[in-house]
């Protein structure tokens, strides 16, 4: 299932990674996607808080992992 199609397009960065506001711009791009994902998870019957914790865990786990390691 390709979930990204249901969330729409992610805006490309306009700032270099070294810019102080790069992370703020990234948060702005990701916030609606995370909100939509948590809304969908909650609508499916999952606890929103536990799902948010799980997203943090999965993000940390996948940080630096290659595509093959994520499967």
Biopython code that builds the backbone (N, CA, C, O; Angstrom):
import numpy as np
from Bio.PDB.StructureBuilder import StructureBuilder

atoms = [
    (1, "UNK", "N", (0.837, -1.179, 0.000)),
    (1, "UNK", "CA", (0.000, 0.000, 0.000)),
    (1, "UNK", "C", (0.885, 1.246, 0.000)),
    (1, "UNK", "O", (1.782, 1.362, 0.835)),
    (2, "UNK", "N", (0.653, 2.150, -0.894)),
    (2, "UNK", "CA", (1.438, 3.379, -0.990)),
    (2, "UNK", "C", (0.720, 4.484, -0.231)),
    (2, "UNK", "O", (-0.133, 5.177, -0.786)),
    (3, "UNK", "N", (1.071, 4.645, 1.039)),
    (3, "UNK", "CA", (0.406, 5.625, 1.894)),
    (3, "UNK", "C", (0.720, 7.058, 1.489)),
    (3, "UNK", "O", (-0.103, 7.945, 1.718)),
    (4, "UNK", "N", (1.875, 7.312, 0.899)),
    (4, "UNK", "CA", (2.241, 8.691, 0.568)),
    (4, "UNK", "C", (1.262, 9.313, -0.415)),
    (4, "UNK", "O", (1.045, 10.524, -0.373)),
    (5, "UNK", "N", (0.668, 8.520, -1.296)),
    (5, "UNK", "CA", (-0.306, 9.072, -2.228)),
    (5, "UNK", "C", (-1.507, 9.645, -1.503)),
    (5, "UNK", "O", (-2.110, 10.609, -1.973)),
    (6, "UNK", "N", (-1.867, 9.069, -0.367)),
    (6, "UNK", "CA", (-3.026, 9.559, 0.374)),
    (6, "UNK", "C", (-2.709, 10.818, 1.174)),
    (6, "UNK", "O", (-3.625, 11.508, 1.622)),
    (7, "UNK", "N", (-1.440, 11.124, 1.359)),
    (7, "UNK", "CA", (-1.060, 12.299, 2.134)),
    (7, "UNK", "C", (-0.707, 13.496, 1.265)),
    (7, "UNK", "O", (-0.587, 14.609, 1.776)),
    (8, "UNK", "N", (-0.542, 13.297, -0.004)),
    (8, "UNK", "CA", (-0.211, 14.411, -0.876)),
    (8, "UNK", "C", (1.282, 14.625, -1.012)),
    (8, "UNK", "O", (2.095, 13.836, -0.533)),
    (9, "UNK", "N", (1.614, 15.706, -1.673)),
    (9, "UNK", "CA", (3.008, 16.010, -1.972)),
    (9, "UNK", "C", (3.661, 16.754, -0.813)),
    (9, "UNK", "O", (3.036, 17.606, -0.181)),
    (10, "UNK", "N", (4.897, 16.432, -0.544)),
    (10, "UNK", "CA", (5.672, 17.104, 0.497)),
    (10, "UNK", "C", (6.453, 18.239, -0.155)),
    (10, "UNK", "O", (7.125, 18.045, -1.168)),
    (11, "UNK", "N", (6.357, 19.414, 0.433)),
    (11, "UNK", "CA", (7.073, 20.574, -0.101)),
    (11, "UNK", "C", (8.583, 20.363, -0.007)),
    (11, "UNK", "O", (9.084, 19.836, 0.987)),
    (12, "UNK", "N", (9.284, 20.770, -1.029)),
    (12, "UNK", "CA", (10.744, 20.680, -1.042)),
    (12, "UNK", "C", (11.332, 21.796, -0.177)),
    (12, "UNK", "O", (10.730, 22.861, -0.044)),
    (13, "UNK", "N", (12.496, 21.557, 0.404)),
    (13, "UNK", "CA", (13.118, 22.614, 1.206)),
    (13, "UNK", "C", (13.560, 23.782, 0.330)),
    (13, "UNK", "O", (13.933, 23.606, -0.830)),
    (14, "UNK", "N", (13.508, 24.962, 0.904)),
    (14, "UNK", "CA", (13.989, 26.156, 0.196)),
    (14, "UNK", "C", (15.260, 26.688, 0.824)),
    (14, "UNK", "O", (15.878, 27.617, 0.304)),
    (15, "UNK", "N", (15.651, 26.096, 1.950)),
    (15, "UNK", "CA", (16.824, 26.549, 2.689)),
    (15, "UNK", "C", (17.889, 25.459, 2.706)),
    (15, "UNK", "O", (17.555, 24.277, 2.622)),
    (16, "UNK", "N", (19.157, 25.827, 2.813)),
    (16, "UNK", "CA", (20.201, 24.811, 2.956)),
    (16, "UNK", "C", (20.120, 24.168, 4.346)),
    (16, "UNK", "O", (19.610, 24.782, 5.284)),
    (17, "UNK", "N", (20.614, 22.958, 4.477)),
    (17, "UNK", "CA", (20.551, 22.248, 5.756)),
    (17, "UNK", "C", (21.302, 22.981, 6.862)),
    (17, "UNK", "O", (21.036, 22.745, 8.041)),
    (18, "UNK", "N", (22.207, 23.840, 6.516)),
    (18, "UNK", "CA", (22.982, 24.586, 7.511)),
    (18, "UNK", "C", (22.251, 25.832, 8.018)),
    (18, "UNK", "O", (22.691, 26.457, 8.983)),
    (19, "UNK", "N", (21.152, 26.190, 7.383)),
    (19, "UNK", "CA", (20.394, 27.379, 7.791)),
    (19, "UNK", "C", (19.683, 27.124, 9.116)),
    (19, "UNK", "O", (19.145, 26.039, 9.335)),
    (20, "UNK", "N", (19.680, 28.113, 9.991)),
    (20, "UNK", "CA", (19.053, 28.008, 11.305)),
    (20, "UNK", "C", (17.571, 27.641, 11.201)),
    (20, "UNK", "O", (17.053, 26.953, 12.080)),
    (21, "UNK", "N", (16.892, 28.072, 10.170)),
    (21, "UNK", "CA", (15.457, 27.839, 10.014)),
    (21, "UNK", "C", (15.104, 26.591, 9.209)),
    (21, "UNK", "O", (13.929, 26.344, 8.940)),
    (22, "UNK", "N", (16.102, 25.805, 8.825)),
    (22, "UNK", "CA", (15.855, 24.598, 8.035)),
    (22, "UNK", "C", (14.907, 23.638, 8.766)),
    (22, "UNK", "O", (13.948, 23.136, 8.181)),
    (23, "UNK", "N", (15.187, 23.389, 10.049)),
    (23, "UNK", "CA", (14.341, 22.455, 10.803)),
    (23, "UNK", "C", (12.932, 22.990, 10.984)),
    (23, "UNK", "O", (11.973, 22.217, 10.971)),
    (24, "UNK", "N", (12.789, 24.290, 11.150)),
    (24, "UNK", "CA", (11.460, 24.897, 11.258)),
    (24, "UNK", "C", (10.686, 24.689, 9.966)),
    (24, "UNK", "O", (9.501, 24.358, 9.989)),
    (25, "UNK", "N", (11.357, 24.884, 8.844)),
    (25, "UNK", "CA", (10.719, 24.663, 7.546)),
    (25, "UNK", "C", (10.318, 23.196, 7.381)),
    (25, "UNK", "O", (9.250, 22.894, 6.848)),
    (26, "UNK", "N", (11.171, 22.300, 7.836)),
    (26, "UNK", "CA", (10.875, 20.871, 7.757)),
    (26, "UNK", "C", (9.659, 20.530, 8.618)),
    (26, "UNK", "O", (8.785, 19.774, 8.194)),
    (27, "UNK", "N", (9.610, 21.088, 9.823)),
    (27, "UNK", "CA", (8.451, 20.858, 10.696)),
    (27, "UNK", "C", (7.167, 21.344, 10.042)),
    (27, "UNK", "O", (6.130, 20.685, 10.119)),
    (28, "UNK", "N", (7.245, 22.501, 9.399)),
    (28, "UNK", "CA", (6.080, 23.062, 8.723)),
    (28, "UNK", "C", (5.604, 22.143, 7.603)),
    (28, "UNK", "O", (4.401, 22.001, 7.383)),
    (29, "UNK", "N", (6.539, 21.524, 6.901)),
    (29, "UNK", "CA", (6.188, 20.615, 5.804)),
    (29, "UNK", "C", (5.613, 19.301, 6.324)),
    (29, "UNK", "O", (4.706, 18.732, 5.718)),
    (30, "UNK", "N", (6.142, 18.826, 7.446)),
    (30, "UNK", "CA", (5.731, 17.517, 7.966)),
    (30, "UNK", "C", (4.504, 17.554, 8.870)),
    (30, "UNK", "O", (3.784, 16.560, 8.963)),
    (31, "UNK", "N", (4.252, 18.668, 9.534)),
    (31, "UNK", "CA", (3.162, 18.741, 10.516)),
    (31, "UNK", "C", (1.812, 18.300, 9.960)),
    (31, "UNK", "O", (1.136, 17.495, 10.601)),
    (32, "UNK", "N", (1.387, 18.797, 8.784)),
    (32, "UNK", "CA", (0.079, 18.351, 8.287)),
    (32, "UNK", "C", (0.051, 16.859, 7.952)),
    (32, "UNK", "O", (-0.990, 16.214, 8.069)),
    (33, "UNK", "N", (1.186, 16.320, 7.539)),
    (33, "UNK", "CA", (1.247, 14.883, 7.235)),
    (33, "UNK", "C", (1.124, 14.057, 8.507)),
    (33, "UNK", "O", (0.413, 13.053, 8.534)),
    (34, "UNK", "N", (1.813, 14.476, 9.556)),
    (34, "UNK", "CA", (1.737, 13.769, 10.827)),
    (34, "UNK", "C", (0.328, 13.888, 11.400)),
    (34, "UNK", "O", (-0.226, 12.909, 11.899)),
    (35, "UNK", "N", (-0.250, 15.089, 11.329)),
    (35, "UNK", "CA", (-1.631, 15.274, 11.803)),
    (35, "UNK", "C", (-2.587, 14.352, 11.058)),
    (35, "UNK", "O", (-3.441, 13.711, 11.670)),
    (36, "UNK", "N", (-2.445, 14.286, 9.745)),
    (36, "UNK", "CA", (-3.307, 13.421, 8.935)),
    (36, "UNK", "C", (-3.123, 11.959, 9.273)),
    (36, "UNK", "O", (-4.094, 11.206, 9.346)),
    (37, "UNK", "N", (-1.882, 11.552, 9.481)),
    (37, "UNK", "CA", (-1.602, 10.160, 9.834)),
    (37, "UNK", "C", (-2.204, 9.822, 11.198)),
    (37, "UNK", "O", (-2.835, 8.777, 11.359)),
    (38, "UNK", "N", (-2.011, 10.699, 12.167)),
    (38, "UNK", "CA", (-2.576, 10.447, 13.496)),
    (38, "UNK", "C", (-4.102, 10.471, 13.471)),
    (38, "UNK", "O", (-4.742, 9.695, 14.182)),
    (39, "UNK", "N", (-4.690, 11.346, 12.668)),
    (39, "UNK", "CA", (-6.150, 11.352, 12.520)),
    (39, "UNK", "C", (-6.636, 10.019, 11.951)),
    (39, "UNK", "O", (-7.624, 9.457, 12.423)),
    (40, "UNK", "N", (-5.930, 9.515, 10.927)),
    (40, "UNK", "CA", (-6.308, 8.254, 10.290)),
    (40, "UNK", "C", (-6.145, 7.083, 11.255)),
    (40, "UNK", "O", (-6.989, 6.188, 11.303)),
    (41, "UNK", "N", (-5.059, 7.095, 12.019)),
    (41, "UNK", "CA", (-4.804, 6.038, 12.995)),
    (41, "UNK", "C", (-5.893, 6.033, 14.066)),
    (41, "UNK", "O", (-6.399, 4.980, 14.453)),
    (42, "UNK", "N", (-6.240, 7.230, 14.534)),
    (42, "UNK", "CA", (-7.277, 7.347, 15.560)),
    (42, "UNK", "C", (-8.638, 6.904, 15.008)),
    (42, "UNK", "O", (-9.407, 6.241, 15.704)),
    (43, "UNK", "N", (-8.926, 7.269, 13.769)),
    (43, "UNK", "CA", (-10.185, 6.855, 13.138)),
    (43, "UNK", "C", (-10.271, 5.344, 12.985)),
    (43, "UNK", "O", (-11.361, 4.773, 12.992)),
    (44, "UNK", "N", (-9.125, 4.705, 12.848)),
    (44, "UNK", "CA", (-9.098, 3.246, 12.723)),
    (44, "UNK", "C", (-9.242, 2.553, 14.077)),
    (44, "UNK", "O", (-9.358, 1.330, 14.145)),
    (45, "UNK", "N", (-9.234, 3.351, 15.166)),
    (45, "UNK", "CA", (-9.442, 2.767, 16.478)),
    (45, "UNK", "C", (-8.226, 2.731, 17.382)),
    (45, "UNK", "O", (-8.316, 2.274, 18.522)),
    (46, "UNK", "N", (-7.087, 3.207, 16.891)),
    (46, "UNK", "CA", (-5.875, 3.215, 17.703)),
    (46, "UNK", "C", (-5.887, 4.420, 18.633)),
    (46, "UNK", "O", (-6.503, 5.442, 18.333)),
    (47, "UNK", "N", (-5.204, 4.291, 19.760)),
    (47, "UNK", "CA", (-5.048, 5.382, 20.704)),
    (47, "UNK", "C", (-4.051, 6.388, 20.120)),
    (47, "UNK", "O", (-2.923, 6.024, 19.788)),
    (48, "UNK", "N", (-4.464, 7.646, 19.995)),
    (48, "UNK", "CA", (-3.653, 8.674, 19.351)),
    (48, "UNK", "C", (-2.308, 8.877, 20.069)),
    (48, "UNK", "O", (-1.270, 8.977, 19.415)),
    (49, "UNK", "N", (-2.320, 8.936, 21.396)),
    (49, "UNK", "CA", (-1.081, 9.153, 22.158)),
    (49, "UNK", "C", (-0.102, 7.997, 21.956)),
    (49, "UNK", "O", (1.088, 8.219, 21.734)),
    (50, "UNK", "N", (-0.607, 6.764, 22.035)),
    (50, "UNK", "CA", (0.282, 5.610, 21.840)),
    (50, "UNK", "C", (0.800, 5.550, 20.410)),
    (50, "UNK", "O", (1.938, 5.143, 20.177)),
    (51, "UNK", "N", (-0.023, 5.949, 19.457)),
    (51, "UNK", "CA", (0.419, 5.981, 18.063)),
    (51, "UNK", "C", (1.512, 7.034, 17.876)),
    (51, "UNK", "O", (2.466, 6.806, 17.133)),
    (52, "UNK", "N", (1.382, 8.180, 18.539)),
    (52, "UNK", "CA", (2.418, 9.218, 18.446)),
    (52, "UNK", "C", (3.731, 8.714, 19.034)),
    (52, "UNK", "O", (4.798, 8.940, 18.464)),
    (53, "UNK", "N", (3.650, 8.022, 20.188)),
    (53, "UNK", "CA", (4.859, 7.427, 20.766)),
    (53, "UNK", "C", (5.477, 6.412, 19.812)),
    (53, "UNK", "O", (6.697, 6.348, 19.665)),
    (54, "UNK", "N", (4.631, 5.627, 19.170)),
    (54, "UNK", "CA", (5.116, 4.619, 18.226)),
    (54, "UNK", "C", (5.794, 5.276, 17.036)),
    (54, "UNK", "O", (6.809, 4.775, 16.551)),
    (55, "UNK", "N", (5.251, 6.393, 16.555)),
    (55, "UNK", "CA", (5.897, 7.125, 15.459)),
    (55, "UNK", "C", (7.282, 7.626, 15.872)),
    (55, "UNK", "O", (8.227, 7.575, 15.085)),
    (56, "UNK", "N", (7.395, 8.109, 17.103)),
    (56, "UNK", "CA", (8.710, 8.549, 17.588)),
    (56, "UNK", "C", (9.683, 7.376, 17.626)),
    (56, "UNK", "O", (10.838, 7.510, 17.221)),
    (57, "UNK", "N", (9.216, 6.227, 18.110)),
    (57, "UNK", "CA", (10.060, 5.044, 18.175)),
    (57, "UNK", "C", (10.507, 4.623, 16.775)),
    (57, "UNK", "O", (11.690, 4.383, 16.537)),
    (58, "UNK", "N", (9.540, 4.537, 15.850)),
    (58, "UNK", "CA", (9.867, 4.105, 14.489)),
    (58, "UNK", "C", (10.819, 5.084, 13.807)),
    (58, "UNK", "O", (11.716, 4.669, 13.074)),
    (59, "UNK", "N", (10.629, 6.370, 14.044)),
    (59, "UNK", "CA", (11.519, 7.376, 13.455)),
    (59, "UNK", "C", (12.940, 7.199, 13.968)),
    (59, "UNK", "O", (13.893, 7.227, 13.189)),
    (60, "UNK", "N", (13.084, 7.017, 15.276)),
    (60, "UNK", "CA", (14.408, 6.821, 15.860)),
    (60, "UNK", "C", (15.044, 5.527, 15.366)),
    (60, "UNK", "O", (16.240, 5.481, 15.081)),
    (61, "UNK", "N", (14.240, 4.491, 15.269)),
    (61, "UNK", "CA", (14.736, 3.188, 14.818)),
    (61, "UNK", "C", (15.233, 3.255, 13.380)),
    (61, "UNK", "O", (16.230, 2.628, 13.023)),
    (62, "UNK", "N", (14.527, 4.020, 12.569)),
    (62, "UNK", "CA", (14.849, 4.069, 11.149)),
    (62, "UNK", "C", (15.888, 5.129, 10.800)),
    (62, "UNK", "O", (16.378, 5.160, 9.672)),
    (63, "UNK", "N", (16.225, 5.984, 11.733)),
    (63, "UNK", "CA", (17.223, 7.008, 11.488)),
    (63, "UNK", "C", (18.534, 6.341, 11.083)),
    (63, "UNK", "O", (19.124, 5.585, 11.855)),
    (64, "UNK", "N", (18.972, 6.623, 9.888)),
    (64, "UNK", "CA", (20.202, 6.048, 9.387)),
    (64, "UNK", "C", (20.062, 4.667, 8.773)),
    (64, "UNK", "O", (21.015, 4.156, 8.185)),
    (65, "UNK", "N", (18.897, 4.056, 8.897)),
    (65, "UNK", "CA", (18.700, 2.723, 8.314)),
    (65, "UNK", "C", (18.515, 2.842, 6.809)),
    (65, "UNK", "O", (17.844, 3.755, 6.329)),
    (66, "UNK", "N", (19.103, 1.930, 6.079)),
    (66, "UNK", "CA", (18.928, 1.902, 4.630)),
    (66, "UNK", "C", (17.559, 1.362, 4.270)),
    (66, "UNK", "O", (16.852, 0.819, 5.119)),
    (67, "UNK", "N", (17.189, 1.513, 3.013)),
    (67, "UNK", "CA", (15.868, 1.065, 2.556)),
    (67, "UNK", "C", (15.646, -0.421, 2.808)),
    (67, "UNK", "O", (14.551, -0.819, 3.204)),
    (68, "UNK", "N", (16.638, -1.226, 2.593)),
    (68, "UNK", "CA", (16.499, -2.667, 2.800)),
    (68, "UNK", "C", (16.272, -2.993, 4.279)),
    (68, "UNK", "O", (15.557, -3.945, 4.595)),
    (69, "UNK", "N", (16.865, -2.224, 5.179)),
    (69, "UNK", "CA", (16.717, -2.479, 6.612)),
    (69, "UNK", "C", (15.325, -2.109, 7.110)),
    (69, "UNK", "O", (14.902, -2.595, 8.160)),
    (70, "UNK", "N", (14.605, -1.261, 6.383)),
    (70, "UNK", "CA", (13.288, -0.808, 6.812)),
    (70, "UNK", "C", (12.175, -1.764, 6.423)),
    (70, "UNK", "O", (11.045, -1.606, 6.885)),
    (71, "UNK", "N", (12.457, -2.734, 5.599)),
    (71, "UNK", "CA", (11.413, -3.656, 5.127)),
    (71, "UNK", "C", (11.081, -4.684, 6.170)),
    (71, "UNK", "O", (10.224, -5.539, 5.943)),
]
sb = StructureBuilder()
sb.init_structure("model")
sb.init_model(0)
sb.init_chain("A")
sb.init_seg("    ")
for serial, (resi, resn, name, xyz) in enumerate(atoms, 1):
    if name == "N":
        sb.init_residue(resn, " ", resi, " ")
    sb.init_atom(name, np.array(xyz, "f"), 0.0, 1.0, " ", f" {name:<3s}", serial, name[0])
structure = sb.get_structure()
